[in-house]
């Protein structure tokens, strides 16, 4: 499974909006400057997710980054 599919699945499973997640990611790491547009582009596969963004996403969603690795197995 691709990163964008994992992002979409986790958002759906947790019932979180992209707005909420982007705000939480910025609270966790303001240097990433996440926006709804950026997160949407990641979720649709139009933009790659950086390592720092993935860590902030996982912290915001209270998920282990290994979740992204397991998808490809």
N, CA, C and O atoms as a Maestro MAE file, in Angstrom:
{
 s_m_m2io_version
 :::
 2.0.0
}

f_m_ct {
 s_m_title
 :::
 protein
 m_atom[292] {
  # First column is atom index #
  i_m_mmod_type
  r_m_x_coord
  r_m_y_coord
  r_m_z_coord
  i_m_residue_number
  s_m_chain_name
  s_m_pdb_residue_name
  s_m_pdb_atom_name
  i_m_atomic_number
  :::
  1 25 0.847 -1.185 0.000 1 A "UNK " " N  " 7
  2 3 0.000 0.000 0.000 1 A "UNK " " CA " 6
  3 2 0.889 1.243 0.000 1 A "UNK " " C  " 6
  4 15 1.914 1.282 0.680 1 A "UNK " " O  " 8
  5 25 0.501 2.222 -0.742 2 A "UNK " " N  " 7
  6 3 1.246 3.468 -0.843 2 A "UNK " " CA " 6
  7 2 1.002 4.364 0.367 2 A "UNK " " C  " 6
  8 15 0.019 4.197 1.090 2 A "UNK " " O  " 8
  9 25 1.905 5.312 0.578 3 A "UNK " " N  " 7
  10 3 1.781 6.228 1.716 3 A "UNK " " CA " 6
  11 2 0.458 6.981 1.666 3 A "UNK " " C  " 6
  12 15 -0.214 7.123 2.687 3 A "UNK " " O  " 8
  13 25 0.078 7.467 0.481 4 A "UNK " " N  " 7
  14 3 -1.168 8.236 0.404 4 A "UNK " " CA " 6
  15 2 -2.369 7.377 0.800 4 A "UNK " " C  " 6
  16 15 -3.303 7.878 1.426 4 A "UNK " " O  " 8
  17 25 -2.356 6.102 0.448 5 A "UNK " " N  " 7
  18 3 -3.462 5.227 0.825 5 A "UNK " " CA " 6
  19 2 -3.486 4.987 2.332 5 A "UNK " " C  " 6
  20 15 -4.556 4.889 2.933 5 A "UNK " " O  " 8
  21 25 -2.308 4.893 2.934 6 A "UNK " " N  " 7
  22 3 -2.221 4.731 4.387 6 A "UNK " " CA " 6
  23 2 -2.736 5.983 5.086 6 A "UNK " " C  " 6
  24 15 -3.466 5.884 6.072 6 A "UNK " " O  " 8
  25 25 -2.364 7.156 4.588 7 A "UNK " " N  " 7
  26 3 -2.843 8.418 5.166 7 A "UNK " " CA " 6
  27 2 -4.369 8.462 5.103 7 A "UNK " " C  " 6
  28 15 -5.021 8.766 6.102 7 A "UNK " " O  " 8
  29 25 -4.937 8.164 3.945 8 A "UNK " " N  " 7
  30 3 -6.402 8.191 3.803 8 A "UNK " " CA " 6
  31 2 -7.071 7.188 4.736 8 A "UNK " " C  " 6
  32 15 -8.092 7.489 5.354 8 A "UNK " " O  " 8
  33 25 -6.490 5.994 4.834 9 A "UNK " " N  " 7
  34 3 -7.074 4.960 5.689 9 A "UNK " " CA " 6
  35 2 -7.059 5.388 7.155 9 A "UNK " " C  " 6
  36 15 -8.053 5.222 7.863 9 A "UNK " " O  " 8
  37 25 -5.933 5.938 7.610 10 A "UNK " " N  " 7
  38 3 -5.830 6.358 9.004 10 A "UNK " " CA " 6
  39 2 -6.779 7.513 9.317 10 A "UNK " " C  " 6
  40 15 -7.392 7.543 10.384 10 A "UNK " " O  " 8
  41 25 -6.900 8.460 8.392 11 A "UNK " " N  " 7
  42 3 -7.851 9.559 8.595 11 A "UNK " " CA " 6
  43 2 -9.260 9.013 8.755 11 A "UNK " " C  " 6
  44 15 -10.009 9.448 9.630 11 A "UNK " " O  " 8
  45 25 -9.612 8.069 7.912 12 A "UNK " " N  " 7
  46 3 -10.955 7.492 7.956 12 A "UNK " " CA " 6
  47 2 -11.165 6.680 9.235 12 A "UNK " " C  " 6
  48 15 -12.191 6.820 9.901 12 A "UNK " " O  " 8
  49 25 -10.198 5.837 9.576 13 A "UNK " " N  " 7
  50 3 -10.306 5.009 10.778 13 A "UNK " " CA " 6
  51 2 -10.462 5.846 12.036 13 A "UNK " " C  " 6
  52 15 -11.245 5.509 12.924 13 A "UNK " " O  " 8
  53 25 -9.714 6.938 12.106 14 A "UNK " " N  " 7
  54 3 -9.732 7.793 13.294 14 A "UNK " " CA " 6
  55 2 -10.849 8.838 13.257 14 A "UNK " " C  " 6
  56 15 -11.120 9.501 14.258 14 A "UNK " " O  " 8
  57 25 -11.488 8.979 12.108 15 A "UNK " " N  " 7
  58 3 -12.555 9.968 11.986 15 A "UNK " " CA " 6
  59 2 -12.058 11.396 12.121 15 A "UNK " " C  " 6
  60 15 -12.766 12.266 12.628 15 A "UNK " " O  " 8
  61 25 -10.841 11.630 11.667 16 A "UNK " " N  " 7
  62 3 -10.233 12.963 11.775 16 A "UNK " " CA " 6
  63 2 -10.319 13.696 10.446 16 A "UNK " " C  " 6
  64 15 -10.241 13.088 9.378 16 A "UNK " " O  " 8
  65 25 -10.479 15.007 10.528 17 A "UNK " " N  " 7
  66 3 -10.476 15.829 9.323 17 A "UNK " " CA " 6
  67 2 -9.038 16.216 8.986 17 A "UNK " " C  " 6
  68 15 -8.163 16.218 9.852 17 A "UNK " " O  " 8
  69 25 -8.816 16.536 7.741 18 A "UNK " " N  " 7
  70 3 -7.487 16.992 7.332 18 A "UNK " " CA " 6
  71 2 -7.127 18.286 8.044 18 A "UNK " " C  " 6
  72 15 -5.963 18.505 8.379 18 A "UNK " " O  " 8
  73 25 -8.108 19.139 8.276 19 A "UNK " " N  " 7
  74 3 -7.863 20.405 8.980 19 A "UNK " " CA " 6
  75 2 -7.333 20.138 10.383 19 A "UNK " " C  " 6
  76 15 -6.347 20.742 10.804 19 A "UNK " " O  " 8
  77 25 -7.983 19.238 11.102 20 A "UNK " " N  " 7
  78 3 -7.564 18.924 12.471 20 A "UNK " " CA " 6
  79 2 -6.150 18.356 12.471 20 A "UNK " " C  " 6
  80 15 -5.310 18.760 13.274 20 A "UNK " " O  " 8
  81 25 -5.895 17.418 11.565 21 A "UNK " " N  " 7
  82 3 -4.581 16.775 11.518 21 A "UNK " " CA " 6
  83 2 -3.500 17.791 11.152 21 A "UNK " " C  " 6
  84 15 -2.434 17.794 11.768 21 A "UNK " " O  " 8
  85 25 -3.748 18.649 10.171 22 A "UNK " " N  " 7
  86 3 -2.771 19.671 9.789 22 A "UNK " " CA " 6
  87 2 -2.460 20.589 10.966 22 A "UNK " " C  " 6
  88 15 -1.299 20.931 11.189 22 A "UNK " " O  " 8
  89 25 -3.474 20.988 11.716 23 A "UNK " " N  " 7
  90 3 -3.263 21.850 12.886 23 A "UNK " " CA " 6
  91 2 -2.436 21.143 13.948 23 A "UNK " " C  " 6
  92 15 -1.534 21.740 14.537 23 A "UNK " " O  " 8
  93 25 -2.738 19.878 14.194 24 A "UNK " " N  " 7
  94 3 -1.987 19.100 15.179 24 A "UNK " " CA " 6
  95 2 -0.537 18.908 14.734 24 A "UNK " " C  " 6
  96 15 0.385 19.010 15.543 24 A "UNK " " O  " 8
  97 25 -0.342 18.633 13.457 25 A "UNK " " N  " 7
  98 3 1.012 18.468 12.936 25 A "UNK " " CA " 6
  99 2 1.823 19.744 13.140 25 A "UNK " " C  " 6
  100 15 2.999 19.677 13.498 25 A "UNK " " O  " 8
  101 25 1.211 20.900 12.918 26 A "UNK " " N  " 7
  102 3 1.895 22.183 13.113 26 A "UNK " " CA " 6
  103 2 2.162 22.460 14.584 26 A "UNK " " C  " 6
  104 15 3.167 23.079 14.931 26 A "UNK " " O  " 8
  105 25 1.271 22.006 15.442 27 A "UNK " " N  " 7
  106 3 1.482 22.162 16.887 27 A "UNK " " CA " 6
  107 2 2.685 21.326 17.318 27 A "UNK " " C  " 6
  108 15 3.498 21.765 18.132 27 A "UNK " " O  " 8
  109 25 2.790 20.129 16.770 28 A "UNK " " N  " 7
  110 3 3.872 19.215 17.108 28 A "UNK " " CA " 6
  111 2 5.196 19.691 16.523 28 A "UNK " " C  " 6
  112 15 6.224 19.646 17.199 28 A "UNK " " O  " 8
  113 25 5.180 20.146 15.274 29 A "UNK " " N  " 7
  114 3 6.399 20.605 14.594 29 A "UNK " " CA " 6
  115 2 6.063 21.789 13.692 29 A "UNK " " C  " 6
  116 15 5.774 21.607 12.510 29 A "UNK " " O  " 8
  117 25 6.100 23.005 14.247 30 A "UNK " " N  " 7
  118 3 5.734 24.189 13.453 30 A "UNK " " CA " 6
  119 2 6.593 24.387 12.207 30 A "UNK " " C  " 6
  120 15 6.168 25.063 11.270 30 A "UNK " " O  " 8
  121 25 7.777 23.816 12.181 31 A "UNK " " N  " 7
  122 3 8.665 24.030 11.036 31 A "UNK " " CA " 6
  123 2 8.153 23.361 9.760 31 A "UNK " " C  " 6
  124 15 8.593 23.721 8.668 31 A "UNK " " O  " 8
  125 25 7.238 22.398 9.868 32 A "UNK " " N  " 7
  126 3 6.750 21.733 8.655 32 A "UNK " " CA " 6
  127 2 5.705 22.563 7.924 32 A "UNK " " C  " 6
  128 15 5.469 22.355 6.734 32 A "UNK " " O  " 8
  129 25 5.072 23.509 8.633 33 A "UNK " " N  " 7
  130 3 4.094 24.406 8.020 33 A "UNK " " CA " 6
  131 2 3.068 23.644 7.167 33 A "UNK " " C  " 6
  132 15 2.868 23.945 5.991 33 A "UNK " " O  " 8
  133 25 2.425 22.650 7.793 34 A "UNK " " N  " 7
  134 3 1.428 21.844 7.088 34 A "UNK " " CA " 6
  135 2 0.156 22.657 6.870 34 A "UNK " " C  " 6
  136 15 -0.287 23.399 7.747 34 A "UNK " " O  " 8
  137 25 -0.414 22.501 5.690 35 A "UNK " " N  " 7
  138 3 -1.683 23.146 5.353 35 A "UNK " " CA " 6
  139 2 -2.647 22.077 4.872 35 A "UNK " " C  " 6
  140 15 -2.244 20.952 4.578 35 A "UNK " " O  " 8
  141 25 -3.923 22.434 4.794 36 A "UNK " " N  " 7
  142 3 -4.919 21.504 4.262 36 A "UNK " " CA " 6
  143 2 -4.582 21.129 2.821 36 A "UNK " " C  " 6
  144 15 -4.773 19.985 2.408 36 A "UNK " " O  " 8
  145 25 -4.087 22.089 2.071 37 A "UNK " " N  " 7
  146 3 -3.749 21.846 0.666 37 A "UNK " " CA " 6
  147 2 -2.604 20.831 0.575 37 A "UNK " " C  " 6
  148 15 -2.666 19.901 -0.229 37 A "UNK " " O  " 8
  149 25 -1.568 21.003 1.387 38 A "UNK " " N  " 7
  150 3 -0.447 20.063 1.373 38 A "UNK " " CA " 6
  151 2 -0.895 18.662 1.791 38 A "UNK " " C  " 6
  152 15 -0.535 17.671 1.157 38 A "UNK " " O  " 8
  153 25 -1.686 18.592 2.868 39 A "UNK " " N  " 7
  154 3 -2.130 17.285 3.350 39 A "UNK " " CA " 6
  155 2 -3.048 16.607 2.340 39 A "UNK " " C  " 6
  156 15 -2.985 15.391 2.157 39 A "UNK " " O  " 8
  157 25 -3.883 17.377 1.699 40 A "UNK " " N  " 7
  158 3 -4.752 16.835 0.660 40 A "UNK " " CA " 6
  159 2 -3.923 16.294 -0.500 40 A "UNK " " C  " 6
  160 15 -4.219 15.227 -1.038 40 A "UNK " " O  " 8
  161 25 -2.884 17.035 -0.884 41 A "UNK " " N  " 7
  162 3 -2.019 16.591 -1.980 41 A "UNK " " CA " 6
  163 2 -1.287 15.302 -1.606 41 A "UNK " " C  " 6
  164 15 -1.059 14.450 -2.464 41 A "UNK " " O  " 8
  165 25 -0.922 15.156 -0.344 42 A "UNK " " N  " 7
  166 3 -0.294 13.911 0.120 42 A "UNK " " CA " 6
  167 2 -1.305 12.770 0.039 42 A "UNK " " C  " 6
  168 15 -0.989 11.685 -0.449 42 A "UNK " " O  " 8
  169 25 -2.519 13.020 0.518 43 A "UNK " " N  " 7
  170 3 -3.557 11.979 0.554 43 A "UNK " " CA " 6
  171 2 -3.981 11.524 -0.842 43 A "UNK " " C  " 6
  172 15 -4.426 10.391 -1.021 43 A "UNK " " O  " 8
  173 25 -3.843 12.402 -1.821 44 A "UNK " " N  " 7
  174 3 -4.235 12.040 -3.188 44 A "UNK " " CA " 6
  175 2 -3.050 11.577 -4.032 44 A "UNK " " C  " 6
  176 15 -3.207 11.249 -5.208 44 A "UNK " " O  " 8
  177 25 -1.866 11.552 -3.425 45 A "UNK " " N  " 7
  178 3 -0.685 11.077 -4.141 45 A "UNK " " CA " 6
  179 2 -0.056 12.103 -5.063 45 A "UNK " " C  " 6
  180 15 0.791 11.757 -5.887 45 A "UNK " " O  " 8
  181 25 -0.461 13.367 -4.937 46 A "UNK " " N  " 7
  182 3 0.092 14.420 -5.785 46 A "UNK " " CA " 6
  183 2 1.351 15.040 -5.191 46 A "UNK " " C  " 6
  184 15 2.050 15.804 -5.858 46 A "UNK " " O  " 8
  185 25 1.633 14.710 -3.943 47 A "UNK " " N  " 7
  186 3 2.802 15.266 -3.255 47 A "UNK " " CA " 6
  187 2 3.385 14.181 -2.359 47 A "UNK " " C  " 6
  188 15 2.647 13.407 -1.748 47 A "UNK " " O  " 8
  189 25 4.705 14.128 -2.284 48 A "UNK " " N  " 7
  190 3 5.361 13.171 -1.397 48 A "UNK " " CA " 6
  191 2 5.373 13.716 0.025 48 A "UNK " " C  " 6
  192 15 5.409 14.928 0.239 48 A "UNK " " O  " 8
  193 25 5.342 12.812 0.984 49 A "UNK " " N  " 7
  194 3 5.405 13.175 2.390 49 A "UNK " " CA " 6
  195 2 6.857 13.079 2.855 49 A "UNK " " C  " 6
  196 15 7.514 12.061 2.640 49 A "UNK " " O  " 8
  197 25 7.354 14.133 3.486 50 A "UNK " " N  " 7
  198 3 8.719 14.102 4.004 50 A "UNK " " CA " 6
  199 2 8.764 13.263 5.281 50 A "UNK " " C  " 6
  200 15 7.730 12.949 5.872 50 A "UNK " " O  " 8
  201 25 9.953 12.915 5.683 51 A "UNK " " N  " 7
  202 3 10.120 12.152 6.923 51 A "UNK " " CA " 6
  203 2 9.606 12.927 8.135 51 A "UNK " " C  " 6
  204 15 8.932 12.359 8.995 51 A "UNK " " O  " 8
  205 25 9.921 14.224 8.205 52 A "UNK " " N  " 7
  206 3 9.449 15.049 9.322 52 A "UNK " " CA " 6
  207 2 7.929 15.136 9.334 52 A "UNK " " C  " 6
  208 15 7.308 15.111 10.396 52 A "UNK " " O  " 8
  209 25 7.332 15.238 8.151 53 A "UNK " " N  " 7
  210 3 5.870 15.283 8.064 53 A "UNK " " CA " 6
  211 2 5.262 13.965 8.515 53 A "UNK " " C  " 6
  212 15 4.230 13.951 9.185 53 A "UNK " " O  " 8
  213 25 5.896 12.860 8.149 54 A "UNK " " N  " 7
  214 3 5.371 11.558 8.553 54 A "UNK " " CA " 6
  215 2 5.413 11.392 10.069 54 A "UNK " " C  " 6
  216 15 4.463 10.892 10.671 54 A "UNK " " O  " 8
  217 25 6.512 11.812 10.680 55 A "UNK " " N  " 7
  218 3 6.621 11.720 12.141 55 A "UNK " " CA " 6
  219 2 5.546 12.583 12.801 55 A "UNK " " C  " 6
  220 15 4.883 12.132 13.736 55 A "UNK " " O  " 8
  221 25 5.367 13.813 12.327 56 A "UNK " " N  " 7
  222 3 4.347 14.699 12.896 56 A "UNK " " CA " 6
  223 2 2.947 14.127 12.675 56 A "UNK " " C  " 6
  224 15 2.094 14.206 13.559 56 A "UNK " " O  " 8
  225 25 2.710 13.550 11.494 57 A "UNK " " N  " 7
  226 3 1.415 12.929 11.203 57 A "UNK " " CA " 6
  227 2 1.151 11.782 12.182 57 A "UNK " " C  " 6
  228 15 0.066 11.680 12.754 57 A "UNK " " O  " 8
  229 25 2.149 10.929 12.365 58 A "UNK " " N  " 7
  230 3 1.989 9.792 13.267 58 A "UNK " " CA " 6
  231 2 1.757 10.238 14.708 58 A "UNK " " C  " 6
  232 15 0.932 9.660 15.416 58 A "UNK " " O  " 8
  233 25 2.480 11.259 15.138 59 A "UNK " " N  " 7
  234 3 2.269 11.783 16.496 59 A "UNK " " CA " 6
  235 2 0.872 12.375 16.633 59 A "UNK " " C  " 6
  236 15 0.199 12.155 17.640 59 A "UNK " " O  " 8
  237 25 0.437 13.121 15.631 60 A "UNK " " N  " 7
  238 3 -0.900 13.726 15.676 60 A "UNK " " CA " 6
  239 2 -1.980 12.653 15.733 60 A "UNK " " C  " 6
  240 15 -2.981 12.805 16.433 60 A "UNK " " O  " 8
  241 25 -1.773 11.571 14.993 61 A "UNK " " N  " 7
  242 3 -2.755 10.498 14.927 61 A "UNK " " CA " 6
  243 2 -2.546 9.448 16.025 61 A "UNK " " C  " 6
  244 15 -3.318 8.498 16.151 61 A "UNK " " O  " 8
  245 25 -1.485 9.643 16.814 62 A "UNK " " N  " 7
  246 3 -1.133 8.702 17.871 62 A "UNK " " CA " 6
  247 2 -0.965 7.283 17.313 62 A "UNK " " C  " 6
  248 15 -1.507 6.308 17.834 62 A "UNK " " O  " 8
  249 25 -0.190 7.220 16.233 63 A "UNK " " N  " 7
  250 3 0.092 5.956 15.552 63 A "UNK " " CA " 6
  251 2 1.596 5.771 15.464 63 A "UNK " " C  " 6
  252 15 2.352 6.743 15.465 63 A "UNK " " O  " 8
  253 25 2.019 4.540 15.389 64 A "UNK " " N  " 7
  254 3 3.415 4.199 15.250 64 A "UNK " " CA " 6
  255 2 3.818 4.343 13.777 64 A "UNK " " C  " 6
  256 15 3.087 3.884 12.900 64 A "UNK " " O  " 8
  257 25 4.962 4.966 13.490 65 A "UNK " " N  " 7
  258 3 5.399 5.080 12.093 65 A "UNK " " CA " 6
  259 2 5.552 3.727 11.402 65 A "UNK " " C  " 6
  260 15 5.513 3.650 10.174 65 A "UNK " " O  " 8
  261 25 5.723 2.672 12.175 66 A "UNK " " N  " 7
  262 3 5.828 1.325 11.595 66 A "UNK " " CA " 6
  263 2 4.571 0.969 10.801 66 A "UNK " " C  " 6
  264 15 4.609 0.098 9.933 66 A "UNK " " O  " 8
  265 25 3.473 1.635 11.096 67 A "UNK " " N  " 7
  266 3 2.229 1.384 10.373 67 A "UNK " " CA " 6
  267 2 2.415 1.595 8.867 67 A "UNK " " C  " 6
  268 15 1.809 0.897 8.054 67 A "UNK " " O  " 8
  269 25 3.255 2.560 8.511 68 A "UNK " " N  " 7
  270 3 3.532 2.814 7.103 68 A "UNK " " CA " 6
  271 2 4.394 1.709 6.496 68 A "UNK " " C  " 6
  272 15 4.276 1.401 5.310 68 A "UNK " " O  " 8
  273 25 5.254 1.120 7.313 69 A "UNK " " N  " 7
  274 3 6.120 0.061 6.833 69 A "UNK " " CA " 6
  275 2 5.336 -1.251 6.669 69 A "UNK " " C  " 6
  276 15 5.563 -1.989 5.710 69 A "UNK " " O  " 8
  277 25 4.448 -1.534 7.567 70 A "UNK " " N  " 7
  278 3 3.673 -2.783 7.525 70 A "UNK " " CA " 6
  279 2 2.794 -2.854 6.289 70 A "UNK " " C  " 6
  280 15 2.517 -3.941 5.783 70 A "UNK " " O  " 8
  281 25 2.357 -1.708 5.803 71 A "UNK " " N  " 7
  282 3 1.464 -1.693 4.649 71 A "UNK " " CA " 6
  283 2 2.113 -2.315 3.431 71 A "UNK " " C  " 6
  284 15 1.422 -2.900 2.597 71 A "UNK " " O  " 8
  285 25 3.423 -2.202 3.308 72 A "UNK " " N  " 7
  286 3 4.094 -2.717 2.125 72 A "UNK " " CA " 6
  287 2 4.469 -4.192 2.211 72 A "UNK " " C  " 6
  288 15 4.946 -4.778 1.240 72 A "UNK " " O  " 8
  289 25 4.253 -4.778 3.362 73 A "UNK " " N  " 7
  290 3 4.642 -6.184 3.557 73 A "UNK " " CA " 6
  291 2 3.565 -7.120 3.044 73 A "UNK " " C  " 6
  292 15 3.717 -8.339 3.124 73 A "UNK " " O  " 8
  :::
 }
 m_bond[291] {
  # First column is bond index #
  i_m_from
  i_m_to
  i_m_order
  :::
  1 1 2 1
  2 2 3 1
  3 3 4 2
  4 3 5 1
  5 5 6 1
  6 6 7 1
  7 7 8 2
  8 7 9 1
  9 9 10 1
  10 10 11 1
  11 11 12 2
  12 11 13 1
  13 13 14 1
  14 14 15 1
  15 15 16 2
  16 15 17 1
  17 17 18 1
  18 18 19 1
  19 19 20 2
  20 19 21 1
  21 21 22 1
  22 22 23 1
  23 23 24 2
  24 23 25 1
  25 25 26 1
  26 26 27 1
  27 27 28 2
  28 27 29 1
  29 29 30 1
  30 30 31 1
  31 31 32 2
  32 31 33 1
  33 33 34 1
  34 34 35 1
  35 35 36 2
  36 35 37 1
  37 37 38 1
  38 38 39 1
  39 39 40 2
  40 39 41 1
  41 41 42 1
  42 42 43 1
  43 43 44 2
  44 43 45 1
  45 45 46 1
  46 46 47 1
  47 47 48 2
  48 47 49 1
  49 49 50 1
  50 50 51 1
  51 51 52 2
  52 51 53 1
  53 53 54 1
  54 54 55 1
  55 55 56 2
  56 55 57 1
  57 57 58 1
  58 58 59 1
  59 59 60 2
  60 59 61 1
  61 61 62 1
  62 62 63 1
  63 63 64 2
  64 63 65 1
  65 65 66 1
  66 66 67 1
  67 67 68 2
  68 67 69 1
  69 69 70 1
  70 70 71 1
  71 71 72 2
  72 71 73 1
  73 73 74 1
  74 74 75 1
  75 75 76 2
  76 75 77 1
  77 77 78 1
  78 78 79 1
  79 79 80 2
  80 79 81 1
  81 81 82 1
  82 82 83 1
  83 83 84 2
  84 83 85 1
  85 85 86 1
  86 86 87 1
  87 87 88 2
  88 87 89 1
  89 89 90 1
  90 90 91 1
  91 91 92 2
  92 91 93 1
  93 93 94 1
  94 94 95 1
  95 95 96 2
  96 95 97 1
  97 97 98 1
  98 98 99 1
  99 99 100 2
  100 99 101 1
  101 101 102 1
  102 102 103 1
  103 103 104 2
  104 103 105 1
  105 105 106 1
  106 106 107 1
  107 107 108 2
  108 107 109 1
  109 109 110 1
  110 110 111 1
  111 111 112 2
  112 111 113 1
  113 113 114 1
  114 114 115 1
  115 115 116 2
  116 115 117 1
  117 117 118 1
  118 118 119 1
  119 119 120 2
  120 119 121 1
  121 121 122 1
  122 122 123 1
  123 123 124 2
  124 123 125 1
  125 125 126 1
  126 126 127 1
  127 127 128 2
  128 127 129 1
  129 129 130 1
  130 130 131 1
  131 131 132 2
  132 131 133 1
  133 133 134 1
  134 134 135 1
  135 135 136 2
  136 135 137 1
  137 137 138 1
  138 138 139 1
  139 139 140 2
  140 139 141 1
  141 141 142 1
  142 142 143 1
  143 143 144 2
  144 143 145 1
  145 145 146 1
  146 146 147 1
  147 147 148 2
  148 147 149 1
  149 149 150 1
  150 150 151 1
  151 151 152 2
  152 151 153 1
  153 153 154 1
  154 154 155 1
  155 155 156 2
  156 155 157 1
  157 157 158 1
  158 158 159 1
  159 159 160 2
  160 159 161 1
  161 161 162 1
  162 162 163 1
  163 163 164 2
  164 163 165 1
  165 165 166 1
  166 166 167 1
  167 167 168 2
  168 167 169 1
  169 169 170 1
  170 170 171 1
  171 171 172 2
  172 171 173 1
  173 173 174 1
  174 174 175 1
  175 175 176 2
  176 175 177 1
  177 177 178 1
  178 178 179 1
  179 179 180 2
  180 179 181 1
  181 181 182 1
  182 182 183 1
  183 183 184 2
  184 183 185 1
  185 185 186 1
  186 186 187 1
  187 187 188 2
  188 187 189 1
  189 189 190 1
  190 190 191 1
  191 191 192 2
  192 191 193 1
  193 193 194 1
  194 194 195 1
  195 195 196 2
  196 195 197 1
  197 197 198 1
  198 198 199 1
  199 199 200 2
  200 199 201 1
  201 201 202 1
  202 202 203 1
  203 203 204 2
  204 203 205 1
  205 205 206 1
  206 206 207 1
  207 207 208 2
  208 207 209 1
  209 209 210 1
  210 210 211 1
  211 211 212 2
  212 211 213 1
  213 213 214 1
  214 214 215 1
  215 215 216 2
  216 215 217 1
  217 217 218 1
  218 218 219 1
  219 219 220 2
  220 219 221 1
  221 221 222 1
  222 222 223 1
  223 223 224 2
  224 223 225 1
  225 225 226 1
  226 226 227 1
  227 227 228 2
  228 227 229 1
  229 229 230 1
  230 230 231 1
  231 231 232 2
  232 231 233 1
  233 233 234 1
  234 234 235 1
  235 235 236 2
  236 235 237 1
  237 237 238 1
  238 238 239 1
  239 239 240 2
  240 239 241 1
  241 241 242 1
  242 242 243 1
  243 243 244 2
  244 243 245 1
  245 245 246 1
  246 246 247 1
  247 247 248 2
  248 247 249 1
  249 249 250 1
  250 250 251 1
  251 251 252 2
  252 251 253 1
  253 253 254 1
  254 254 255 1
  255 255 256 2
  256 255 257 1
  257 257 258 1
  258 258 259 1
  259 259 260 2
  260 259 261 1
  261 261 262 1
  262 262 263 1
  263 263 264 2
  264 263 265 1
  265 265 266 1
  266 266 267 1
  267 267 268 2
  268 267 269 1
  269 269 270 1
  270 270 271 1
  271 271 272 2
  272 271 273 1
  273 273 274 1
  274 274 275 1
  275 275 276 2
  276 275 277 1
  277 277 278 1
  278 278 279 1
  279 279 280 2
  280 279 281 1
  281 281 282 1
  282 282 283 1
  283 283 284 2
  284 283 285 1
  285 285 286 1
  286 286 287 1
  287 287 288 2
  288 287 289 1
  289 289 290 1
  290 290 291 1
  291 291 292 2
  :::
 }
}
